Amino acid sequence: MSTLIIVIIVAVVIVFWAISVYNGLVNRRNNRENAFANIDVQLKQRHDLIPQLVATVKGYAAHEKELLEKVTAARSAAMGAGSINDKIQAENVLSSALAGLRVAVEAYPELKANQNFMQLQGEVSDIENKLAASRRFFNGATRDYNTAVQSFPANLIAGRFGFHTEPMFEIPAEERATFDKAPEISF
């Protein structure tokens, strides 16, 4: 009789442990999704500013048509992306296209002096800063989630219930290369 009670107690402890681990994984997955929802708000604002920015640049840089089309296509793809991972990929392409636009704008001093363009650039810059902060929070939530999914013994529960590691929201390789170079300073 006492052996049966011990077996029942052990089984109950194991069940409660499994429930606790499962709920912890769900909590971390939801934190990650919530963190991406914060990024989504910033991305929506950026998507709303891009047509205005492109229209302003068009007036000054008519022969940059291919670059402007690339930015517009990247924006459309980013807006149409469905899953978090698809959005991350599409946003990396859009960020690269916007970086190309920033480089092209440097060749037009009269555009850089345009008040409307300067205001749009300021708004885009502000959104980019907010996006960077949101990405850090998202990547922290993703790191916590991935650690929980990969840690023993939680990985035993994670594998059985379809929890798997998720990608971080990282800077695209093209942009990372520009950060690796020392800045050029001219007087």
N, C-alpha and C positions, 0 to 999 in steps of 0.2 A: 504494500500500500504506500509506504513512504517513498519507494522508488518511483512509483507512478506520479506522486505529487512533485517530486524533483524534476521529472521529465516534463510535466505540465508547466512548471514554473520556468524551466529553461526555454521551452517552446514559446511561452508568452513573452519572455524577455527578448528572444530572437525576433518575434513578430513586431514587438514595439520598436526594437532597434531598426528593423527594415523599414517600418513606417516612418520613423524619424529621419532616416537617411533619404528615403524617397521624397519626403516633404522638403528637406533641405535642398535637394537637387532641383525640385520644382521652384522653390523660392529663388535660388540663384539664377535659374533660367528666366524667370519672370523679371528679376532685377536687370538682367542683360537686355531683355526686350524693352523694358521701361527706359533704360538708358538709350537705346536706339530710337525710341519715340522722341526723346529730347533732341537727338540729332536730326530726326525727320522734320521737326519744326524749323530748325535752322536751314535745312536743305530746301524746304518749301520757300522760305524767304529768299534764299539765293536764287532759286529757280525763277521767282517772280521778278527779280532785278535783272537777270541776264538779258531778256528781250530789250529792256530799256538801254542797257549798256551796249548791246550790239547795234541798236538803232543809232545811238549817238556816234559810235565809231564808224558806222557806214557812211555817214556824212563827210567824214574827214579822210577815210581810208578806203575808197571805193575799190582799189585794186587788191585789197586784202580779202576778196570775196571767199576764197577757198577756206581761209582761216575762220571767217565768220560763220560759214556753213558748217564747219567742223564743230564750233562751239554750240551752234543751234542744234545740230544732230546729237551731240553729247548730252545736251540738256533734255531733249526729247527722250533719249534712251534712259536717262536717269529718272525722269518722271514716270516712265513706264515700267521700271523695274519692280518686280513683285516681292521677292523674299529679301530678308536682311542681307544675305550674302550677295544676291544679285544687285541690290542697291549699293553695297560697298564697292563692288566691281565697277558699276556704272558711274558712281561718284568719283572714283579714282580717274576714270577717263575724262570726266568733266573737269576735274581739277587740273589735269594736264593740259586740256584745251584752253582753260582760262589762263594758265601760266603762259601759254603761247601767245594769247591775246595781250597779256601784260607786256611781253617782250616786244610785240609789234607796235604797241602804242608808244613806246619810247622813241620811235622814229618820227613822231608827229608832235612837235612842240606846241603848235596851235591847238591841238586836241587836248593836250595836258593842261593848257591854260583855260579851256572851256569850263565855265562854272557848273553847268549841268553834269558834265563828265566827272569833274572833281567831286561833286556831291555823290554821284553814283559810285565812284571809286571808294569814297569814304564809307558808304553803306556796305559795299561788298567787303571791304577790309574789316569792318566791325563784325559782320556775319562770319567771316573766316576766323576771326579771333574766338567768337562764341563757339563755332564748330570745333576748333582745336580743343577748347575746354570740354565740350560735350564728348569728343572722341576719347579724351583721356579718361573721363568717367566711364564711358562705354567699355574701353579696353580694360579698365580695372574690374568692372563687373564680369567681363568675358574671362579675364584671368582667374578670378575667384571661381567662376562656374567651371572652367576647364580643370582647375586644380581639384575641385570636388569630384568631377567626373573621373579623373585619373588616379585619385588617391585610393589606396587600399584601406579598408575593405569596401568603401563606397562604390568602387568600380565594379564590384560584383553585382550590386543592385542596378547601377547605371546601365551596364551592358544589357541586362535583361529587360529593362523598360525603355530602351531606345534613346537614352541620353548619350550624346557624343560630343567631342570637342568642337568648338566653333572658332572661326577665324577672327582675328583682331581687325580693327579698322586702321590700317597702316597707310603711311604716305606712299604714293606710287613710286616705283623705281626711278622714273624720269625726274621727279621732283627731289628725290633723295640724293641724286647725283649733284644737284645744285647746292645742297646743304653741305656736301663733302668738300666743295671747293672753298678756298678762302675768299672773302669778299674783296672786290676791287675797289680801292679808294683812290680818288683822284682829286687834286686841288687845282 
